[in-house]
């Protein structure tokens, strides 16, 4: 049965953490989308943009982009050398999110949003109401905001939980404005999300891979939420099946050629 919520809490500061690496054109598109569709919250946003080891000339471009959007820009020239090896690449991303989350914590926000530099918002959402719902439900660590196929059986390209390998099952719906929050046995993702303070603390501990992070998150939050319809569209390249099999995220017998890593 669908349930509604009422607005009660006061939110004065929303920290938005953005992880970027060598993709200034996508970073600009991501920031532009916030300004385009979520400008109603502009006075509440505090952006922390973490550069995860881009080339020096790219860092300079990123700084100009951040200044253009009045963002707070934090750089790290070399968190780790970039490499084509998929396992180390995943480690790079995990370390990047650890460092980003630690910087986000220093901003002491009322709420936290994570996003990578290849996701663009394409619609307005009742952000305050979503944040309030998350804060009033401490058993939930993440509200996914990405576009997804929600029909009771699917979410994005994943039919199963990447930690338990169990099928995704939807158990409850909550109506907020024109949107639905769908409860499901969802694993952690680095995709655009509103996350709880406790989830931010967990991510800031640091993990060697996204798989390790997923497992730790699952122990705390076996059930999480998907916004339907989602409002963030992926604008960068997808990871391929071989990468995810090698990292142990999916099973080798899965015959999909690519995943949107939901």
Phi and psi in degrees as GROMACS dihedral restraints (atoms count N, CA, C in turn):
[ dihedral_restraints ]
;  ai    aj    ak    al  type     phi  dphi    fc
    3     4     5     6     1   -77.3    20    10
    4     5     6     7     1   142.0    20    10
    6     7     8     9     1  -126.4    20    10
    7     8     9    10     1   151.9    20    10
    9    10    11    12     1  -108.4    20    10
   10    11    12    13     1   165.5    20    10
   12    13    14    15     1  -132.3    20    10
   13    14    15    16     1   155.8    20    10
   15    16    17    18     1  -114.5    20    10
   16    17    18    19     1   149.5    20    10
   18    19    20    21     1   -80.6    20    10
   19    20    21    22     1   128.1    20    10
   21    22    23    24     1  -134.2    20    10
   22    23    24    25     1   -37.2    20    10
   24    25    26    27     1   -86.1    20    10
   25    26    27    28     1   162.3    20    10
   27    28    29    30     1  -107.3    20    10
   28    29    30    31     1   127.2    20    10
   30    31    32    33     1  -115.2    20    10
   31    32    33    34     1   123.0    20    10
   33    34    35    36     1  -114.7    20    10
   34    35    36    37     1   -14.7    20    10
   36    37    38    39     1  -150.9    20    10
   37    38    39    40     1   119.7    20    10
   39    40    41    42     1  -113.5    20    10
   40    41    42    43     1   113.6    20    10
   42    43    44    45     1   -87.5    20    10
   43    44    45    46     1   123.1    20    10
   45    46    47    48     1  -109.0    20    10
   46    47    48    49     1   114.3    20    10
   48    49    50    51     1   -98.6    20    10
   49    50    51    52     1   127.2    20    10
   51    52    53    54     1  -121.8    20    10
   52    53    54    55     1   123.4    20    10
   54    55    56    57     1   -97.6    20    10
   55    56    57    58     1   128.0    20    10
   57    58    59    60     1  -134.0    20    10
   58    59    60    61     1   152.4    20    10
   60    61    62    63     1  -157.1    20    10
   61    62    63    64     1   106.2    20    10
   63    64    65    66     1    57.2    20    10
   64    65    66    67     1    28.0    20    10
   66    67    68    69     1  -137.2    20    10
   67    68    69    70     1    65.0    20    10
   69    70    71    72     1   -61.2    20    10
   70    71    72    73     1   -33.1    20    10
   72    73    74    75     1   -67.7    20    10
   73    74    75    76     1   -35.2    20    10
   75    76    77    78     1   -76.1    20    10
   76    77    78    79     1   -36.8    20    10
   78    79    80    81     1   -58.2    20    10
   79    80    81    82     1   -45.0    20    10
   81    82    83    84     1   -64.1    20    10
   82    83    84    85     1   -40.3    20    10
   84    85    86    87     1   -64.9    20    10
   85    86    87    88     1   -38.4    20    10
   87    88    89    90     1   -63.1    20    10
   88    89    90    91     1   -48.9    20    10
   90    91    92    93     1   -65.9    20    10
   91    92    93    94     1   -38.4    20    10
   93    94    95    96     1   -60.1    20    10
   94    95    96    97     1   -37.6    20    10
   96    97    98    99     1   -66.1    20    10
   97    98    99   100     1   -34.6    20    10
   99   100   101   102     1   -64.0    20    10
  100   101   102   103     1   -43.7    20    10
  102   103   104   105     1   -67.3    20    10
  103   104   105   106     1   -30.6    20    10
  105   106   107   108     1   -78.5    20    10
  106   107   108   109     1   -46.3    20    10
  108   109   110   111     1  -108.0    20    10
  109   110   111   112     1   -21.2    20    10
  111   112   113   114     1  -118.4    20    10
  112   113   114   115     1    27.0    20    10
  114   115   116   117     1   -66.8    20    10
  115   116   117   118     1   -17.7    20    10
  117   118   119   120     1   -62.5    20    10
  118   119   120   121     1   -22.1    20    10
  120   121   122   123     1  -105.6    20    10
  121   122   123   124     1    10.8    20    10
  123   124   125   126     1   -56.3    20    10
  124   125   126   127     1   -37.6    20    10
  126   127   128   129     1   -72.1    20    10
  127   128   129   130     1   -13.6    20    10
  129   130   131   132     1   -96.1    20    10
  130   131   132   133     1   -21.3    20    10
  132   133   134   135     1   -74.4    20    10
  133   134   135   136     1   137.6    20    10
  135   136   137   138     1  -126.7    20    10
  136   137   138   139     1   106.8    20    10
  138   139   140   141     1   -86.2    20    10
  139   140   141   142     1   133.5    20    10
  141   142   143   144     1  -120.8    20    10
  142   143   144   145     1   111.6    20    10
  144   145   146   147     1  -107.1    20    10
  145   146   147   148     1   117.0    20    10
  147   148   149   150     1  -106.4    20    10
  148   149   150   151     1   119.9    20    10
  150   151   152   153     1   -87.1    20    10
  151   152   153   154     1   119.5    20    10
  153   154   155   156     1   -93.2    20    10
  154   155   156   157     1    45.0    20    10
  156   157   158   159     1    97.0    20    10
  157   158   159   160     1    32.2    20    10
  159   160   161   162     1   -66.5    20    10
  160   161   162   163     1   166.4    20    10
  162   163   164   165     1   -64.5    20    10
  163   164   165   166     1   151.8    20    10
  165   166   167   168     1   -55.5    20    10
  166   167   168   169     1   -41.2    20    10
  168   169   170   171     1   -68.6    20    10
  169   170   171   172     1   -29.6    20    10
  171   172   173   174     1   -72.5    20    10
  172   173   174   175     1   -38.8    20    10
  174   175   176   177     1   -58.3    20    10
  175   176   177   178     1   -40.8    20    10
  177   178   179   180     1   -63.0    20    10
  178   179   180   181     1   -41.8    20    10
  180   181   182   183     1   -65.0    20    10
  181   182   183   184     1   -43.0    20    10
  183   184   185   186     1   -60.7    20    10
  184   185   186   187     1   -38.8    20    10
  186   187   188   189     1   -62.3    20    10
  187   188   189   190     1   -41.2    20    10
  189   190   191   192     1   -65.5    20    10
  190   191   192   193     1   -39.6    20    10
  192   193   194   195     1   -63.7    20    10
  193   194   195   196     1   -45.0    20    10
  195   196   197   198     1   -62.3    20    10
  196   197   198   199     1   -41.7    20    10
  198   199   200   201     1   -63.8    20    10
  199   200   201   202     1   -37.2    20    10
  201   202   203   204     1   -58.9    20    10
  202   203   204   205     1   -38.1    20    10
  204   205   206   207     1   -99.1    20    10
  205   206   207   208     1    15.5    20    10
  207   208   209   210     1    54.2    20    10
  208   209   210   211     1    42.6    20    10
  210   211   212   213     1   -97.1    20    10
  211   212   213   214     1   157.2    20    10
  213   214   215   216     1   -87.3    20    10
  214   215   216   217     1   119.8    20    10
  216   217   218   219     1  -110.4    20    10
  217   218   219   220     1   125.2    20    10
  219   220   221   222     1  -121.1    20    10
  220   221   222   223     1   129.6    20    10
  222   223   224   225     1  -119.6    20    10
  223   224   225   226     1   150.6    20    10
  225   226   227   228     1  -132.9    20    10
  226   227   228   229     1   116.1    20    10
  228   229   230   231     1   -65.2    20    10
  229   230   231   232     1   -43.4    20    10
  231   232   233   234     1  -141.8    20    10
  232   233   234   235     1    88.7    20    10
  234   235   236   237     1   -68.0    20    10
  235   236   237   238     1   -43.0    20    10
  237   238   239   240     1  -161.3    20    10
  238   239   240   241     1   145.4    20    10
  240   241   242   243     1   -59.8    20    10
  241   242   243   244     1   137.1    20    10
  243   244   245   246     1   -72.2    20    10
  244   245   246   247     1   151.7    20    10
  246   247   248   249     1  -153.4    20    10
  247   248   249   250     1   157.6    20    10
  249   250   251   252     1   -86.0    20    10
  250   251   252   253     1   -11.9    20    10
  252   253   254   255     1   -65.6    20    10
  253   254   255   256     1   125.3    20    10
  255   256   257   258     1   -65.0    20    10
  256   257   258   259     1   -39.1    20    10
  258   259   260   261     1   -65.2    20    10
  259   260   261   262     1   -44.8    20    10
  261   262   263   264     1   -68.8    20    10
  262   263   264   265     1   -34.4    20    10
  264   265   266   267     1   -60.3    20    10
  265   266   267   268     1   -42.8    20    10
  267   268   269   270     1   -63.7    20    10
  268   269   270   271     1   -38.2    20    10
  270   271   272   273     1   -62.7    20    10
  271   272   273   274     1   -42.4    20    10
  273   274   275   276     1   -54.7    20    10
  274   275   276   277     1   -48.5    20    10
  276   277   278   279     1   -62.7    20    10
  277   278   279   280     1   -42.8    20    10
  279   280   281   282     1   -64.1    20    10
  280   281   282   283     1   -43.4    20    10
  282   283   284   285     1   -64.6    20    10
  283   284   285   286     1   -38.6    20    10
  285   286   287   288     1   -60.3    20    10
  286   287   288   289     1   -44.5    20    10
  288   289   290   291     1   -67.9    20    10
  289   290   291   292     1   -34.1    20    10
  291   292   293   294     1   -61.5    20    10
  292   293   294   295     1   -49.4    20    10
  294   295   296   297     1   -65.9    20    10
  295   296   297   298     1   -39.7    20    10
  297   298   299   300     1   -61.5    20    10
  298   299   300   301     1   -46.3    20    10
  300   301   302   303     1   -63.8    20    10
  301   302   303   304     1   -35.2    20    10
  303   304   305   306     1   -66.1    20    10
  304   305   306   307     1   -37.6    20    10
  306   307   308   309     1   -70.0    20    10
  307   308   309   310     1   -36.6    20    10
  309   310   311   312     1   -62.8    20    10
  310   311   312   313     1   -40.3    20    10
  312   313   314   315     1   -60.7    20    10
  313   314   315   316     1   -35.9    20    10
  315   316   317   318     1   -64.0    20    10
  316   317   318   319     1   -23.2    20    10
  318   319   320   321     1   -78.8    20    10
  319   320   321   322     1   -12.9    20    10
  321   322   323   324     1    51.4    20    10
  322   323   324   325     1    59.8    20    10
  324   325   326   327     1   -85.2    20    10
  325   326   327   328     1   168.4    20    10
  327   328   329   330     1   -83.4    20    10
  328   329   330   331     1   -19.9    20    10
  330   331   332   333     1  -156.5    20    10
  331   332   333   334     1   160.9    20    10
  333   334   335   336     1  -136.8    20    10
  334   335   336   337     1   135.9    20    10
  336   337   338   339     1  -124.1    20    10
  337   338   339   340     1   135.6    20    10
  339   340   341   342     1  -113.2    20    10
  340   341   342   343     1   146.1    20    10
  342   343   344   345     1  -159.2    20    10
  343   344   345   346     1   143.6    20    10
  345   346   347   348     1   -96.1    20    10
  346   347   348   349     1   169.0    20    10
  348   349   350   351     1   -77.8    20    10
  349   350   351   352     1    13.2    20    10
  351   352   353   354     1  -127.9    20    10
  352   353   354   355     1    35.0    20    10
  354   355   356   357     1  -130.6    20    10
  355   356   357   358     1   129.6    20    10
  357   358   359   360     1  -119.9    20    10
  358   359   360   361     1   133.5    20    10
  360   361   362   363     1   -73.7    20    10
  361   362   363   364     1   139.6    20    10
  363   364   365   366     1  -127.1    20    10
  364   365   366   367     1    14.3    20    10
  366   367   368   369     1  -166.0    20    10
  367   368   369   370     1   155.7    20    10
  369   370   371   372     1   -73.2    20    10
  370   371   372   373     1   145.8    20    10
  372   373   374   375     1  -135.1    20    10
  373   374   375   376     1   153.4    20    10
  375   376   377   378     1   -76.5    20    10
  376   377   378   379     1    75.8    20    10
  378   379   380   381     1   -60.8    20    10
  379   380   381   382     1   -42.8    20    10
  381   382   383   384     1   -61.6    20    10
  382   383   384   385     1   -44.5    20    10
  384   385   386   387     1   -63.6    20    10
  385   386   387   388     1   -37.3    20    10
  387   388   389   390     1   -66.2    20    10
  388   389   390   391     1   -42.5    20    10
  390   391   392   393     1   -62.7    20    10
  391   392   393   394     1   -43.1    20    10
  393   394   395   396     1   -61.7    20    10
  394   395   396   397     1   -39.7    20    10
  396   397   398   399     1   -64.1    20    10
  397   398   399   400     1   -43.0    20    10
  399   400   401   402     1   -62.5    20    10
  400   401   402   403     1   -42.1    20    10
  402   403   404   405     1   -66.5    20    10
  403   404   405   406     1   -30.1    20    10
  405   406   407   408     1   -86.2    20    10
  406   407   408   409     1    -1.8    20    10
  408   409   410   411     1  -129.7    20    10
  409   410   411   412     1    80.8    20    10
  411   412   413   414     1   -66.7    20    10
  412   413   414   415     1   -10.6    20    10
  414   415   416   417     1   -81.3    20    10
  415   416   417   418     1    -2.4    20    10
  417   418   419   420     1  -110.0    20    10
  418   419   420   421     1   132.9    20    10
  420   421   422   423     1  -107.7    20    10
  421   422   423   424     1   -17.4    20    10
  423   424   425   426     1  -151.0    20    10
  424   425   426   427     1   133.7    20    10
  426   427   428   429     1  -110.9    20    10
  427   428   429   430     1   110.5    20    10
  429   430   431   432     1   -72.5    20    10
  430   431   432   433     1   135.7    20    10
  432   433   434   435     1  -112.3    20    10
  433   434   435   436     1    -2.6    20    10
  435   436   437   438     1   -73.1    20    10
  436   437   438   439     1   157.0    20    10
  438   439   440   441     1   -61.1    20    10
  439   440   441   442     1   142.7    20    10
  441   442   443   444     1  -153.9    20    10
  442   443   444   445     1   163.4    20    10
  444   445   446   447     1   -99.1    20    10
  445   446   447   448     1    99.6    20    10
  447   448   449   450     1  -105.4    20    10
  448   449   450   451     1   106.2    20    10
  450   451   452   453     1  -132.8    20    10
  451   452   453   454     1    22.2    20    10
  453   454   455   456     1    93.1    20    10
  454   455   456   457     1   -11.4    20    10
  456   457   458   459     1  -132.1    20    10
  457   458   459   460     1   -23.4    20    10
  459   460   461   462     1  -122.8    20    10
  460   461   462   463     1   152.8    20    10
  462   463   464   465     1  -141.1    20    10
  463   464   465   466     1   116.1    20    10
  465   466   467   468     1    57.0    20    10
  466   467   468   469     1  -132.5    20    10
  468   469   470   471     1   -98.0    20    10
  469   470   471   472     1     1.3    20    10
  471   472   473   474     1  -102.8    20    10
  472   473   474   475     1   127.0    20    10
  474   475   476   477     1   -96.8    20    10
  475   476   477   478     1    -7.2    20    10
  477   478   479   480     1  -140.3    20    10
  478   479   480   481     1   162.6    20    10
  480   481   482   483     1   -74.8    20    10
  481   482   483   484     1   127.0    20    10
  483   484   485   486     1   -70.4    20    10
  484   485   486   487     1   -14.7    20    10
  486   487   488   489     1   -91.4    20    10
  487   488   489   490     1   -51.8    20    10
  489   490   491   492     1   -89.5    20    10
  490   491   492   493     1   -17.3    20    10
  492   493   494   495     1    66.6    20    10
  493   494   495   496     1    11.0    20    10
  495   496   497   498     1   -82.3    20    10
  496   497   498   499     1   150.3    20    10
  498   499   500   501     1   -59.7    20    10
  499   500   501   502     1   144.6    20    10
  501   502   503   504     1   -67.6    20    10
  502   503   504   505     1   127.4    20    10
  504   505   506   507     1  -123.9    20    10
  505   506   507   508     1   130.6    20    10
  507   508   509   510     1   -96.0    20    10
  508   509   510   511     1   130.1    20    10
  510   511   512   513     1  -118.3    20    10
  511   512   513   514     1   -15.6    20    10
  513   514   515   516     1  -163.6    20    10
  514   515   516   517     1   151.5    20    10
  516   517   518   519     1  -129.9    20    10
  517   518   519   520     1   138.4    20    10
  519   520   521   522     1  -125.8    20    10
  520   521   522   523     1   129.1    20    10
  522   523   524   525     1   -91.0    20    10
  523   524   525   526     1   127.9    20    10
  525   526   527   528     1  -130.5    20    10
  526   527   528   529     1   106.9    20    10
  528   529   530   531     1    61.5    20    10
  529   530   531   532     1  -126.7    20    10
  531   532   533   534     1   -94.1    20    10
  532   533   534   535     1    13.1    20    10
  534   535   536   537     1  -118.3    20    10
  535   536   537   538     1   163.5    20    10
  537   538   539   540     1  -121.0    20    10
  538   539   540   541     1   136.7    20    10
  540   541   542   543     1   -99.6    20    10
  541   542   543   544     1   116.1    20    10
  543   544   545   546     1  -101.3    20    10
  544   545   546   547     1   123.6    20    10
  546   547   548   549     1   -80.4    20    10
  547   548   549   550     1   135.6    20    10
  549   550   551   552     1  -160.5    20    10
  550   551   552   553     1   164.1    20    10
  552   553   554   555     1   -79.9    20    10
  553   554   555   556     1    69.2    20    10
  555   556   557   558     1   -95.6    20    10
  556   557   558   559     1   136.2    20    10
  558   559   560   561     1   -80.3    20    10
  559   560   561   562     1   166.4    20    10
  561   562   563   564     1   -66.3    20    10
  562   563   564   565     1   142.2    20    10
  564   565   566   567     1  -136.4    20    10
  565   566   567   568     1   154.7    20    10
  567   568   569   570     1   -87.2    20    10
  568   569   570   571     1     4.0    20    10
  570   571   572   573     1   -65.1    20    10
  571   572   573   574     1   165.9    20    10
  573   574   575   576     1   -51.9    20    10
  574   575   576   577     1   126.7    20    10
  576   577   578   579     1  -155.8    20    10
  577   578   579   580     1   154.1    20    10
  579   580   581   582     1   -93.3    20    10
  580   581   582   583     1   129.2    20    10
  582   583   584   585     1  -124.2    20    10
  583   584   585   586     1   153.4    20    10
  585   586   587   588     1   -76.1    20    10
  586   587   588   589     1   163.5    20    10
  588   589   590   591     1   -59.4    20    10
  589   590   591   592     1   -38.7    20    10
  591   592   593   594     1   -68.3    20    10
  592   593   594   595     1   -36.9    20    10
  594   595   596   597     1   -66.0    20    10
  595   596   597   598     1   -39.2    20    10
  597   598   599   600     1   -61.5    20    10
  598   599   600   601     1   -42.0    20    10
  600   601   602   603     1   -60.0    20    10
  601   602   603   604     1   -41.4    20    10
  603   604   605   606     1   -64.0    20    10
  604   605   606   607     1   -47.0    20    10
  606   607   608   609     1   -65.3    20    10
  607   608   609   610     1   -33.5    20    10
  609   610   611   612     1   -69.7    20    10
  610   611   612   613     1   -13.9    20    10
  612   613   614   615     1   -67.6    20    10
  613   614   615   616     1   -31.0    20    10
  615   616   617   618     1    91.7    20    10
  616   617   618   619     1   133.4    20    10
  618   619   620   621     1  -136.9    20    10
  619   620   621   622     1   154.0    20    10
  621   622   623   624     1   -75.0    20    10
  622   623   624   625     1   -17.0    20    10
  624   625   626   627     1  -156.1    20    10
  625   626   627   628     1   165.6    20    10
  627   628   629   630     1   -67.3    20    10
  628   629   630   631     1   -28.5    20    10
  630   631   632   633     1   -63.4    20    10
  631   632   633   634     1   -45.4    20    10
  633   634   635   636     1   -60.2    20    10
  634   635   636   637     1   -40.8    20    10
  636   637   638   639     1   -63.8    20    10
  637   638   639   640     1   -43.4    20    10
  639   640   641   642     1   -58.0    20    10
  640   641   642   643     1   -43.8    20    10
  642   643   644   645     1   -65.1    20    10
  643   644   645   646     1   -44.1    20    10
  645   646   647   648     1   -65.0    20    10
  646   647   648   649     1   -40.4    20    10
  648   649   650   651     1   -65.3    20    10
  649   650   651   652     1   -40.3    20    10
  651   652   653   654     1   -62.9    20    10
  652   653   654   655     1   -33.7    20    10
  654   655   656   657     1   -63.2    20    10
  655   656   657   658     1   -33.5    20    10
  657   658   659   660     1   -88.5    20    10
  658   659   660   661     1   -36.4    20    10
  660   661   662   663     1  -134.1    20    10
  661   662   663   664     1    81.4    20    10
  663   664   665   666     1   -70.8    20    10
  664   665   666   667     1   -19.9    20    10
  666   667   668   669     1  -122.5    20    10
  667   668   669   670     1   132.9    20    10
  669   670   671   672     1  -139.8    20    10
  670   671   672   673     1  -176.5    20    10
  672   673   674   675     1  -120.5    20    10
  673   674   675   676     1   146.0    20    10
  675   676   677   678     1  -121.0    20    10
  676   677   678   679     1   124.4    20    10
  678   679   680   681     1   -73.3    20    10
  679   680   681   682     1   134.4    20    10
  681   682   683   684     1  -133.7    20    10
  682   683   684   685     1   122.7    20    10
  684   685   686   687     1   -75.5    20    10
  685   686   687   688     1   148.7    20    10
  687   688   689   690     1   -71.3    20    10
  688   689   690   691     1   161.1    20    10
  690   691   692   693     1  -126.2    20    10
  691   692   693   694     1     2.8    20    10
  693   694   695   696     1  -111.7    20    10
  694   695   696   697     1   123.6    20    10
  696   697   698   699     1  -101.3    20    10
  697   698   699   700     1   136.4    20    10
  699   700   701   702     1   -75.8    20    10
  700   701   702   703     1   126.2    20    10
  702   703   704   705     1  -116.1    20    10
  703   704   705   706     1     4.7    20    10
  705   706   707   708     1  -111.7    20    10
  706   707   708   709     1  -175.8    20    10
  708   709   710   711     1   -73.9    20    10
  709   710   711   712     1   149.6    20    10
  711   712   713   714     1   -85.1    20    10
  712   713   714   715     1   156.0    20    10
  714   715   716   717     1   -77.0    20    10
  715   716   717   718     1   151.3    20    10
  717   718   719   720     1   -98.9    20    10
  718   719   720   721     1   162.1    20    10
  720   721   722   723     1   -53.3    20    10
  721   722   723   724     1   -42.8    20    10
  723   724   725   726     1   -61.0    20    10
  724   725   726   727     1   -38.1    20    10
  726   727   728   729     1   -62.5    20    10
  727   728   729   730     1   -45.8    20    10
  729   730   731   732     1   -72.2    20    10
  730   731   732   733     1   -34.3    20    10
  732   733   734   735     1   -65.7    20    10
  733   734   735   736     1   -44.2    20    10
  735   736   737   738     1   -64.1    20    10
  736   737   738   739     1   -33.4    20    10
  738   739   740   741     1   -82.5    20    10
  739   740   741   742     1    -6.1    20    10
  741   742   743   744     1    80.0    20    10
  742   743   744   745     1    15.3    20    10
  744   745   746   747     1   -81.2    20    10
  745   746   747   748     1   -36.4    20    10
  747   748   749   750     1  -125.0    20    10
  748   749   750   751     1   165.1    20    10
  750   751   752   753     1   -83.3    20    10
  751   752   753   754     1   145.2    20    10
  753   754   755   756     1   -61.8    20    10
  754   755   756   757     1   -26.4    20    10
  756   757   758   759     1   -79.1    20    10
  757   758   759   760     1    -9.6    20    10
  759   760   761   762     1   -65.7    20    10
  760   761   762   763     1   125.7    20    10
  762   763   764   765     1   -96.9    20    10
  763   764   765   766     1     9.7    20    10
  765   766   767   768     1   -70.3    20    10
  766   767   768   769     1   143.8    20    10
  768   769   770   771     1   -84.6    20    10
  769   770   771   772     1   -28.3    20    10
  771   772   773   774     1  -149.9    20    10
  772   773   774   775     1   160.0    20    10
  774   775   776   777     1  -133.6    20    10
  775   776   777   778     1   150.1    20    10
  777   778   779   780     1   -94.0    20    10
  778   779   780   781     1     9.1    20    10
  780   781   782   783     1    56.3    20    10
  781   782   783   784     1    49.4    20    10
